[in-house]
Amino acid sequence: MKSLLVIPALDEEATLPGLIEAARKHIPDVMVIDDGSTDATCLVSAIAGAMVHRLKTNMGKGEALKTGFDYAIGEGYDWVLTMDADGQHSPDDIVNFLPALDHYDLVLGNRMNDSANVPPVRRMANLFSSMLVSLLCGQRIRDSQTGFRAYRTRLLRELSLTCSRYDLETEVIIKAARNGFRIGHVNIQTIYADEVSRFRKFRDSSRVIAVLLKSLLYWPAGKRR
């Protein structure tokens, strides 16, 4: 099974070397998508052993992810794993995903079984959004906002993804569920330190809400897989 780890990054030169080094113990092929950074994100990633694709300007997390997805599909990978670059994910949790890859098409890292360290506002927002996404998917989604995931490339080939920022991660869950793909969950650690979130509360929340509302208006016939 051929897997690629994709890490979208914006000005994360401090955290990337350690993340890449630790992740490559589990997945040798790591690609950092530099989303228009102004620091040494590209340089430190390459030195740490990752492949690097640089976007000339900041395009948004969704576009960075889709760039990685396209590369993985073109190079014949079976799976794409994704994790955030800011240190909120532990590369050691990659091993939790591996047993699930034989059983699902989309595997979501679940922080909610270890939510004591999540700031209360973020925890409540995640619980609320996960409840709404669950209703739209017709199945329980435990952590809809997680960036630590595994995608089967067949799913990525078949779904039409139109969002470009954080809303893409909500879009893909809903479309995967409604097209009959199998969605699973694995527990991951919850790590919060002094990192600065790139999520803009008003603008990015508005985009996620727009995805949810659009999903209410359009419900394609599901496929059996």
PAZANU-927362 format. One line per 4 residues: number of its first residue (from 1); their letters; for each residue x, y, z of N, C-alpha, C. Coordinates in steps of 0.001 Angstrom, whole numbers, plus 500000, padded with zeros to 6 digits. Layout:
! PAZANU-927362
NUM	a	X Y Z X Y Z X Y Z; ...
This chain:
! PAZANU-927362
1	mksl	500859 498812 500000 500000 500000 500000 500898 501241 500000; 500763 502072 499002 501635 503228 498819 500947 504471 499376; 501583 505123 500361 500959 506253 501045 501852 507478 500998; 501199 508638 500941 501875 509930 500954 501304 510763 502089
5	lvip	502188 511392 502867 501754 512337 503887 501865 513745 503328; 500764 514479 503337 500722 515861 502851 500549 516800 504043; 501431 517798 504131 501365 518781 505207 501227 520167 504590; 500036 520769 504624 499898 522155 504158 500509 523085 505201
9	alde	501263 524083 504755 501992 524902 505726 502035 526361 505298; 501925 527236 506288 502071 528676 506075 502905 529234 507216; 504142 529601 506919 505044 530197 507917 505202 529304 509149; 505618 528073 508926 505770 527112 510022 507201 526564 510092
13	eatl	508185 527409 509875 509572 526948 509868 510010 526369 511213; 509402 526806 512302 509829 526350 513629 509413 524917 513919; 508220 524515 513476 507683 523204 513850 507944 522119 512814; 508127 522501 511551 508180 521497 510480 509341 520516 510565
17	pgli	510567 520920 510873 511652 519930 510889 511384 518744 511814; 510925 519024 513028 510634 517942 513961 509472 517073 513511; 508431 517711 512966 507274 516952 512482 507666 516018 511344; 508428 516546 510397 508809 515746 509231 509692 514573 509650
21	eaar	510679 514855 510495 511584 513793 510945 510817 512672 511641; 509888 513048 512525 509111 512040 513249 508151 511297 512321; 507540 512022 511392 506557 511399 510497 507207 510408 509550; 508414 510690 509096 509073 509819 508116 509470 508473 508705
25	khip	509406 508340 510019 509619 507035 510635 508455 506095 510322; 507308 506679 510006 506100 505895 509736 505728 505911 508249; 505925 507048 507591 505624 507202 506164 506827 507899 505514; 507606 507191 504721 508807 507802 504142 508516 508977 503212
29	dvmv	507392 508923 502492 507086 509957 501503 506253 511070 502148; 506882 512213 502320 506224 513380 502926 506330 514544 501956; 505211 515222 501734 505193 516408 500878 504635 517589 501655; 505409 518666 501714 504947 519913 502310 504459 520825 501190
33	iddg	503236 521315 501323 502699 522306 500387 502830 523662 501053; 503798 524443 500600 504053 525764 501164 503062 526746 500548; 502123 527195 501368 501024 528029 500884 501395 529513 500937; 502468 529870 500211 502860 531273 500119 503552 531808 501355
37	stda	504359 530991 502019 505047 531436 503238 506047 532546 502945; 506309 533349 503977 507321 534398 503875 508559 534064 504700; 508556 532913 505360 509719 532498 506139 510443 531365 505411; 511207 530569 506134 512031 529513 505527 511337 528152 505509
41	tclv	510006 528161 505419 509258 526901 505409 509775 525940 504342; 509978 526412 503129 510461 525552 502042 511820 524956 502373; 512727 525787 502818 514105 525356 503052 514189 524314 504156; 513562 524591 505295 513675 523648 506417 512972 522332 506098
45	saia	511906 522393 505298 511194 521173 504924 512060 520289 504030; 512725 520908 503069 513592 520149 502167 514775 519547 502921; 515365 520312 503815 516493 519813 504598 516068 518629 505466; 514831 518670 505961 514330 517586 506810 513954 516336 506012
49	gamv	513989 516427 504672 513746 515241 503855 512406 515173 503176; 511640 516258 503228 510326 516267 502577 510432 516766 501143; 509539 516307 500309 509314 516957 499020 508570 518263 499286; 508813 519263 498473 508197 520566 498716 507575 521088 497428
53	hrlk	506341 521550 497536 505693 522271 496429 505297 523633 496969; 505785 524675 496332 505501 526034 496816 504457 526719 495948; 503411 527222 496601 502435 528083 495936 502935 529525 496041; 502928 530238 494942 503534 531579 494904 502827 532561 495837
57	tnmg	501519 532415 495960 500761 533266 496873 499903 532384 497768; 499421 532959 498839 498576 532206 499766 497225 531924 499112; 496937 530649 498892 495718 530223 498215 494672 529653 499164; 495075 529325 500383 494149 528722 501338 494438 527254 501547
61	kgea	494064 526753 502710 494370 525371 503068 493756 524383 502080; 492533 524653 501639 491878 523736 500705 492642 523596 499399; 493127 524720 498859 493894 524657 497623 495229 523938 497840; 495844 524163 498986 497085 523454 499294 496838 521949 499358
65	lktg	495765 521558 500003 495440 520134 500085 495167 519553 498700; 494403 520262 497891 494090 519750 496562 495347 519621 495697; 496317 520490 495905 497591 520361 495199 498271 519053 495576; 498261 518737 496863 498822 517469 497307 498033 516274 496813
69	fdya	496709 516397 496809 495866 515300 496305 496181 515012 494836; 496285 516069 494049 496560 515890 492613 497903 515195 492391; 498883 515576 493180 500197 514933 493050 500091 513450 493392; 499402 513135 494481 499286 511743 494916 498569 510891 493874
73	igeg	497515 511423 493293 496774 510692 492259 497667 510468 491043; 498380 511505 490628 499232 511399 489452 500383 510432 489625; 500853 510282 490864 501991 509408 491135 501582 508005 491580; 500294 507720 491567 499823 506368 491836 499794 505962 493296
77	ydwv	499689 506912 494207 499558 506563 495620 498166 505997 495892; 498090 505095 496868 496806 504522 497267 496115 505372 498337; 496915 506014 499180 496373 506797 500288 497110 508125 500420; 496383 509139 500850 496964 510415 501253 496600 510652 502713
81	ltmd	497598 510781 503563 497374 511207 504932 497685 512695 505018; 496961 513410 505854 497208 514840 506037 497332 515144 507519; 498197 516089 507832 498282 516589 509200 498664 518058 509149; 498335 518781 510210 498630 520204 510257 500096 520429 510589
85	adgq	500590 521601 510233 502016 521906 510375 502353 522629 511671; 501344 522979 512471 501592 523854 513616 501928 523128 514905; 502053 521809 514869 502419 521056 516058 501251 520541 516869; 500016 520738 516396 498852 520230 517126 498638 518737 516932
89	hspd	499333 518137 515985 499199 516700 515742 500513 515995 516047; 500412 514818 516647 501597 514024 516926 501823 513027 515793; 502978 513071 515129 503254 512097 514065 503195 510656 514553; 503400 510441 515841 503332 509075 516367 501931 508484 516249
93	divn	500926 509347 516114 499554 508853 515959 499274 508320 514560; 500222 508460 513643 500046 507881 512309 499792 506386 512403; 500419 505733 513368 500250 504274 513501 498810 503911 513821; 498041 504831 514413 496642 504542 514716 495802 504434 513453
97	flpa	496231 505126 512394 495476 505122 511143 495687 503826 510350; 496868 503261 510427 497241 502189 509505 496301 500985 509539; 495861 500484 510718 494936 499336 510698 493582 499654 510072; 493195 500941 510065 491871 501326 509549 491842 501453 508032
101	ldhy	492995 501490 507396 493027 501764 505962 492418 500636 505134; 492402 499439 505657 491810 498317 504920 490286 498325 504979; 489716 499158 505856 488272 499068 506123 487482 500310 505711; 488163 501413 505467 487459 502669 505198 488063 503383 503985
105	dlvl	487340 504394 503514 487815 505240 502417 488271 506612 502916; 487756 507028 504057 488133 508286 504694 488220 508009 506191; 489381 508288 506769 489587 508047 508200 489892 509375 508866; 489116 509707 509887 489243 510995 510580 489879 510797 511942
109	gnrm	490895 511604 512236 491470 511590 513575 490516 512243 514560; 490236 511565 515651 489235 512021 516617 489922 512517 517892; 489785 513830 518160 490361 514422 519368 489391 514440 520533; 488135 514105 520302 487108 514325 521304 487171 513344 522476
113	ndsa	487897 512243 522337 488107 511364 523484 489251 511845 524361; 489894 512932 523943 491000 513524 524698 490846 515038 524634; 489649 515499 525003 489301 516907 524761 489536 517822 525947; 490065 517288 527041 490254 518126 528229 491215 519276 527966
117	nvpp	492168 519062 527047 493150 520103 526754 492689 521078 525678; 491531 520830 525079 491018 521725 524037 490394 522957 524706; 490760 524165 524283 490118 525359 524852 488597 525251 524759; 487875 525655 525809 486416 525457 525846 485671 525988 524634
121	vrrm	486050 527164 524136 485339 527736 522985 485529 526845 521760; 486753 526376 521523 487011 525497 520384 486287 524165 520545; 486268 523653 521774 485602 522369 522011 484115 522464 521702; 483459 523532 522186 482028 523690 521936 481750 523906 520455
125	anlf	482594 524691 519780 482404 524925 518349 482543 523627 517564; 483508 522808 517951 483717 521537 517257 482550 520588 517490; 482082 520518 518724 480946 519634 519021 479714 520053 518229; 479479 521364 518141 478308 521861 517423 478432 521582 515930
129	ssml	479594 521887 515345 479767 521660 513912 479723 520170 513598; 480278 519349 514474 480245 517897 514242 478825 517363 514285; 478001 517939 515158 476596 517528 515222 475876 517864 513922; 476104 519069 513396 475455 519460 512146 475933 518601 510982
133	vsll	477246 518378 510906 477787 517544 509829 477243 516122 509936; 477110 515613 511147 476558 514271 511343 475137 514176 510793; 474329 515201 511056 472959 515201 510556 472934 515202 509025; 473817 515979 508422 473854 516071 506966 474427 514804 506326
137	cgqr	475258 514092 507075 475866 512862 506542 475006 511629 506788; 474090 511717 507743 473307 510543 508090 474089 509518 508884; 475175 509937 509510 475985 509071 510363 476771 509942 511316; 477231 509336 512400 477935 510127 513394 479348 510482 512920
141	irds	479650 511768 512968 480992 512270 512692 481502 512851 514001; 482533 512250 514554 482966 512605 515905 483783 513900 515967; 484537 514198 514914 485417 515379 514936 485515 515926 513518; 484571 516774 513158 484473 517221 511762 485562 518213 511376
145	qtgf	486210 518836 512363 487189 519876 512065 488634 519376 512103; 488827 518102 512320 490186 517583 512403 490912 517694 511065; 492187 518067 511128 493013 518101 509926 493872 516866 509772; 493872 515995 510769 494643 514747 510753 493729 513668 510182
149	rayr	493986 513268 508932 493059 512396 508209 493812 511459 507269; 493080 510486 506753 493593 509630 505680 492516 509505 504612; 492904 509755 503362 491985 509726 502221 492431 508639 501243; 491548 507737 500877 491842 506810 499790 491823 507612 498488
153	trll	492801 507419 497635 492866 508249 496425 491705 507964 495478; 491106 506807 495549 489915 506549 494722 488799 507519 495098; 488662 507806 496385 487681 508788 496833 488010 510162 496252; 489280 510533 496282 489685 511847 495779 489480 511970 494278
157	rels	489649 510874 493561 489422 510905 492114 487955 511095 491779; 487082 510533 492584 485660 510504 492236 484873 511703 492753; 485345 512343 493819 484610 513478 494358 485038 514770 493673; 484077 515640 493409 484362 516959 492874 484409 517940 494040
161	ltcs	485608 518425 494363 485795 519311 495507 485989 520740 495008; 485156 521647 495490 485148 523013 494968 485636 524055 495973; 485685 523704 497247 486078 524677 498261 487595 524879 498250; 488034 526023 498784 489451 526357 498673 490135 526623 500003
165	rydl	489396 526703 501069 490034 527015 502354 489643 525962 503390; 489437 526340 504634 489134 525337 505657 487823 524614 505368; 486950 525240 504593 485659 524629 504300 485792 523348 503483; 486919 523145 502810 487098 521914 502031 487011 520684 502924
169	etev	487503 520797 504154 487520 519624 505031 486108 519223 505463; 485202 520186 505524 483797 519861 505765 483146 519322 504495; 483439 519950 503381 482877 519533 502099 483184 518067 501809; 484410 517652 502026 484796 516293 501649 484097 515252 502519
173	iika	483858 515555 503791 483154 514600 504652 481729 514393 504149; 481025 515491 503900 479629 515398 503479 479511 514689 502128; 480365 515049 501175 480292 514426 499862 480697 512958 499903; 481660 512626 500747 482052 511223 500888 480892 510396 501436
177	arng	480242 510907 502471 479119 510177 503071 477976 510007 502083; 477650 511063 501353 476494 511023 500454 476756 510219 499188; 478013 509945 498909 478341 509110 497756 478709 507679 498159; 478382 507327 499388 478503 505943 499817 479896 505492 500220
181	frig	480835 506408 500375 482165 506015 500835 482135 505736 502333; 482999 504847 502758 483034 504421 504162 483905 505374 504974; 483344 505893 506071 484049 506854 506917 484301 506217 508282; 485555 506252 508718 485920 505710 510015 486636 506748 510867
185	hvni	486875 506389 512130 487528 507291 513069 488602 506547 513847; 489675 507245 514170 490699 506712 515078 491031 507800 516084; 491354 507397 517282 491668 508371 518324 493076 508939 518125; 493200 510249 518343 494492 510908 518281 494644 511791 519518
189	qtiy	495879 512173 519788 496151 513039 520916 495662 514461 520651; 495387 515170 521734 495028 516576 521643 496199 517392 522147; 496764 518218 521280 497933 519016 521634 497616 520484 521373; 497620 521290 522422 497449 522730 522278 498550 523414 523071
193	adev	499296 524292 522407 500361 525036 523074 500134 526526 522837; 501129 527196 522283 501001 528632 522028 500887 528938 520540; 500493 527919 519735 500427 528138 518304 499331 529145 517953; 499537 529844 516848 498564 530828 516367 497704 530169 515298
197	srfr	496403 530124 515541 495508 529493 514578 495404 530331 513313; 495438 529657 512152 495231 530340 510872 493745 530469 510547; 492906 529838 511357 491455 529865 511126 490915 531229 511527; 490367 531960 510541 489775 533263 510811 488311 533053 511186
201	kfrd	487986 533409 512423 486715 533009 513006 485516 533405 512158; 485470 534659 511702 484287 535102 510964 484316 534599 509529; 485416 534871 508808 485460 534546 507386 485416 533039 507145; 486244 532283 507879 486290 530842 507633 485054 530140 508179
205	ssrv	484525 530634 509313 483272 530058 509823 482143 530280 508832; 482127 531457 508190 481087 531757 507196 481171 530787 506022; 482383 530455 505615 482548 529518 504505 482053 528122 504886; 482352 527702 506104 481883 526391 506542 480360 526363 506601
209	iavl	479756 527427 507132 478292 527503 507189 477698 527452 505788; 478354 528115 504829 477859 528095 503448 477864 526668 502888; 478895 525902 503210 478939 524501 502767 477783 523713 503369; 477499 523952 504641 476400 523240 505298 475055 523612 504675
213	lksl	474847 524890 504416 473580 525319 503816 473415 524776 502399; 474489 524786 501632 474432 524247 500272 474077 522765 500300; 474578 522068 501316 474299 520639 501429 472831 520362 501711; 472163 521312 502364 470728 521153 502615 469920 521223 501330
217	lywp	470421 521965 500357 469683 522177 499118 469932 521102 498077; 471044 520407 498221 471411 519429 497196 471825 518130 497855; 471073 517083 497586 471353 515781 498185 471388 514742 497085; 472565 514433 496539 472645 513465 495446 472308 512057 495904
221	agkr	471893 511237 494982 471632 509844 495307 472924 509162 495710; 472900 508459 496825 474099 507777 497300 474437 506559 496459; 475715 506206 496482 476184 505029 495756 476575 503954 496753; 476319 502729 496427 476737 501617 497258 478130 501185 496862
225	r	479023 501048 497842 480391 500679 497539 480785 499461 498338
